Amino acid sequence: MSDSLTTGADAVDAAIAQGIDLDGSPIPAAKLDLYNTVMAKEAGRQRSGVSNSMRSRIVRIGAKHFSQADLNKMLAEADFAPLKDKEIAYFYGS
């Protein structure tokens, strides 16, 4: 696949929908079935608010790209709650 098809937030969703991994290989049916089962449950889950979901995504993805101090600073500047001890332990290993 070209870079435009393997980068960005939608690349994985598009690949899953096609049943083809980013390297062009087929995704095994058992993996697709399990993924679709779990996502169907998630789709039916009641949501508590967009802000909470945004923060969760920011922390989960931001921890891959930013230091703990930088991410915590950005969270504070955007008026989100700072990193919790359990998030620091999970994402930063301390």
CNS distance restraints for C-alpha pairs under 8 A (distance, minus, plus):
assign (resid   1 and name CA) (resid   5 and name CA) 5.98 0.50 0.50
assign (resid   1 and name CA) (resid   6 and name CA) 6.55 0.50 0.50
assign (resid   1 and name CA) (resid  22 and name CA) 6.41 0.50 0.50
assign (resid   1 and name CA) (resid  23 and name CA) 6.40 0.50 0.50
assign (resid   1 and name CA) (resid  24 and name CA) 6.52 0.50 0.50
assign (resid   2 and name CA) (resid   6 and name CA) 6.45 0.50 0.50
assign (resid   3 and name CA) (resid   7 and name CA) 5.91 0.50 0.50
assign (resid   4 and name CA) (resid   8 and name CA) 7.78 0.50 0.50
assign (resid   5 and name CA) (resid  11 and name CA) 5.73 0.50 0.50
assign (resid   5 and name CA) (resid  22 and name CA) 7.81 0.50 0.50
assign (resid   6 and name CA) (resid  11 and name CA) 5.21 0.50 0.50
assign (resid   6 and name CA) (resid  12 and name CA) 7.46 0.50 0.50
assign (resid   6 and name CA) (resid  22 and name CA) 5.95 0.50 0.50
assign (resid   7 and name CA) (resid  11 and name CA) 5.65 0.50 0.50
assign (resid   9 and name CA) (resid  13 and name CA) 7.93 0.50 0.50
assign (resid  10 and name CA) (resid  14 and name CA) 6.03 0.50 0.50
assign (resid  11 and name CA) (resid  15 and name CA) 6.18 0.50 0.50
assign (resid  11 and name CA) (resid  22 and name CA) 7.87 0.50 0.50
assign (resid  12 and name CA) (resid  16 and name CA) 6.11 0.50 0.50
assign (resid  12 and name CA) (resid  22 and name CA) 7.44 0.50 0.50
assign (resid  13 and name CA) (resid  17 and name CA) 6.14 0.50 0.50
assign (resid  14 and name CA) (resid  18 and name CA) 6.33 0.50 0.50
assign (resid  15 and name CA) (resid  19 and name CA) 5.98 0.50 0.50
assign (resid  15 and name CA) (resid  20 and name CA) 5.25 0.50 0.50
assign (resid  15 and name CA) (resid  21 and name CA) 5.67 0.50 0.50
assign (resid  15 and name CA) (resid  22 and name CA) 6.33 0.50 0.50
assign (resid  16 and name CA) (resid  20 and name CA) 6.30 0.50 0.50
assign (resid  16 and name CA) (resid  21 and name CA) 7.07 0.50 0.50
assign (resid  16 and name CA) (resid  27 and name CA) 7.71 0.50 0.50
assign (resid  16 and name CA) (resid  32 and name CA) 7.44 0.50 0.50
assign (resid  19 and name CA) (resid  26 and name CA) 5.99 0.50 0.50
assign (resid  19 and name CA) (resid  27 and name CA) 5.34 0.50 0.50
assign (resid  19 and name CA) (resid  28 and name CA) 8.00 0.50 0.50
assign (resid  19 and name CA) (resid  32 and name CA) 7.30 0.50 0.50
assign (resid  20 and name CA) (resid  24 and name CA) 5.69 0.50 0.50
assign (resid  20 and name CA) (resid  25 and name CA) 5.62 0.50 0.50
assign (resid  20 and name CA) (resid  26 and name CA) 4.41 0.50 0.50
assign (resid  20 and name CA) (resid  27 and name CA) 5.31 0.50 0.50
assign (resid  21 and name CA) (resid  25 and name CA) 5.30 0.50 0.50
assign (resid  21 and name CA) (resid  26 and name CA) 5.90 0.50 0.50
assign (resid  21 and name CA) (resid  27 and name CA) 5.78 0.50 0.50
assign (resid  27 and name CA) (resid  31 and name CA) 6.90 0.50 0.50
assign (resid  27 and name CA) (resid  32 and name CA) 6.76 0.50 0.50
assign (resid  28 and name CA) (resid  32 and name CA) 6.47 0.50 0.50
assign (resid  29 and name CA) (resid  33 and name CA) 5.96 0.50 0.50
assign (resid  30 and name CA) (resid  34 and name CA) 6.18 0.50 0.50
assign (resid  31 and name CA) (resid  35 and name CA) 6.09 0.50 0.50
assign (resid  32 and name CA) (resid  36 and name CA) 6.03 0.50 0.50
assign (resid  33 and name CA) (resid  37 and name CA) 6.11 0.50 0.50
assign (resid  34 and name CA) (resid  38 and name CA) 6.24 0.50 0.50
assign (resid  35 and name CA) (resid  39 and name CA) 6.07 0.50 0.50
assign (resid  36 and name CA) (resid  40 and name CA) 5.97 0.50 0.50
assign (resid  37 and name CA) (resid  41 and name CA) 6.53 0.50 0.50
assign (resid  38 and name CA) (resid  42 and name CA) 6.30 0.50 0.50
assign (resid  39 and name CA) (resid  43 and name CA) 6.00 0.50 0.50
assign (resid  40 and name CA) (resid  44 and name CA) 6.57 0.50 0.50
assign (resid  41 and name CA) (resid  45 and name CA) 6.58 0.50 0.50
assign (resid  48 and name CA) (resid  52 and name CA) 7.25 0.50 0.50
assign (resid  49 and name CA) (resid  53 and name CA) 6.63 0.50 0.50
assign (resid  50 and name CA) (resid  54 and name CA) 6.01 0.50 0.50
assign (resid  51 and name CA) (resid  55 and name CA) 6.17 0.50 0.50
assign (resid  52 and name CA) (resid  56 and name CA) 6.19 0.50 0.50
assign (resid  53 and name CA) (resid  57 and name CA) 6.26 0.50 0.50
assign (resid  54 and name CA) (resid  58 and name CA) 6.08 0.50 0.50
assign (resid  55 and name CA) (resid  59 and name CA) 6.10 0.50 0.50
assign (resid  55 and name CA) (resid  80 and name CA) 6.89 0.50 0.50
assign (resid  56 and name CA) (resid  60 and name CA) 6.08 0.50 0.50
assign (resid  57 and name CA) (resid  61 and name CA) 5.91 0.50 0.50
assign (resid  57 and name CA) (resid  62 and name CA) 7.75 0.50 0.50
assign (resid  58 and name CA) (resid  62 and name CA) 5.22 0.50 0.50
assign (resid  58 and name CA) (resid  63 and name CA) 7.95 0.50 0.50
assign (resid  59 and name CA) (resid  63 and name CA) 5.76 0.50 0.50
assign (resid  59 and name CA) (resid  71 and name CA) 7.65 0.50 0.50
assign (resid  59 and name CA) (resid  83 and name CA) 7.76 0.50 0.50
assign (resid  60 and name CA) (resid  64 and name CA) 7.42 0.50 0.50
assign (resid  60 and name CA) (resid  91 and name CA) 7.70 0.50 0.50
assign (resid  61 and name CA) (resid  65 and name CA) 7.15 0.50 0.50
assign (resid  62 and name CA) (resid  66 and name CA) 5.78 0.50 0.50
assign (resid  62 and name CA) (resid  71 and name CA) 6.67 0.50 0.50
assign (resid  63 and name CA) (resid  67 and name CA) 6.80 0.50 0.50
assign (resid  63 and name CA) (resid  68 and name CA) 6.97 0.50 0.50
assign (resid  63 and name CA) (resid  71 and name CA) 7.04 0.50 0.50
assign (resid  63 and name CA) (resid  91 and name CA) 6.19 0.50 0.50
assign (resid  63 and name CA) (resid  92 and name CA) 7.49 0.50 0.50
assign (resid  66 and name CA) (resid  70 and name CA) 5.99 0.50 0.50
assign (resid  66 and name CA) (resid  71 and name CA) 5.74 0.50 0.50
assign (resid  67 and name CA) (resid  71 and name CA) 6.08 0.50 0.50
assign (resid  68 and name CA) (resid  72 and name CA) 6.01 0.50 0.50
assign (resid  68 and name CA) (resid  88 and name CA) 7.43 0.50 0.50
assign (resid  68 and name CA) (resid  92 and name CA) 7.03 0.50 0.50
assign (resid  69 and name CA) (resid  73 and name CA) 6.11 0.50 0.50
assign (resid  70 and name CA) (resid  74 and name CA) 6.18 0.50 0.50
assign (resid  71 and name CA) (resid  75 and name CA) 6.10 0.50 0.50
assign (resid  72 and name CA) (resid  76 and name CA) 6.25 0.50 0.50
assign (resid  72 and name CA) (resid  82 and name CA) 5.58 0.50 0.50
assign (resid  72 and name CA) (resid  83 and name CA) 5.97 0.50 0.50
assign (resid  73 and name CA) (resid  77 and name CA) 6.16 0.50 0.50
assign (resid  73 and name CA) (resid  82 and name CA) 7.98 0.50 0.50
assign (resid  74 and name CA) (resid  78 and name CA) 6.21 0.50 0.50
assign (resid  75 and name CA) (resid  79 and name CA) 6.27 0.50 0.50
assign (resid  75 and name CA) (resid  80 and name CA) 5.00 0.50 0.50
assign (resid  75 and name CA) (resid  81 and name CA) 6.58 0.50 0.50
assign (resid  75 and name CA) (resid  82 and name CA) 6.02 0.50 0.50
assign (resid  75 and name CA) (resid  83 and name CA) 7.95 0.50 0.50
assign (resid  76 and name CA) (resid  80 and name CA) 5.53 0.50 0.50
assign (resid  76 and name CA) (resid  81 and name CA) 6.57 0.50 0.50
assign (resid  76 and name CA) (resid  82 and name CA) 6.13 0.50 0.50
assign (resid  83 and name CA) (resid  87 and name CA) 6.15 0.50 0.50
assign (resid  83 and name CA) (resid  88 and name CA) 6.45 0.50 0.50
assign (resid  84 and name CA) (resid  88 and name CA) 6.28 0.50 0.50
assign (resid  85 and name CA) (resid  89 and name CA) 6.16 0.50 0.50
assign (resid  86 and name CA) (resid  90 and name CA) 6.05 0.50 0.50
assign (resid  87 and name CA) (resid  91 and name CA) 5.82 0.50 0.50
assign (resid  87 and name CA) (resid  92 and name CA) 7.71 0.50 0.50
assign (resid  88 and name CA) (resid  92 and name CA) 5.15 0.50 0.50
assign (resid  88 and name CA) (resid  93 and name CA) 6.64 0.50 0.50
assign (resid  88 and name CA) (resid  94 and name CA) 6.29 0.50 0.50
assign (resid  89 and name CA) (resid  93 and name CA) 4.57 0.50 0.50
assign (resid  89 and name CA) (resid  94 and name CA) 4.51 0.50 0.50
assign (resid  90 and name CA) (resid  94 and name CA) 7.58 0.50 0.50
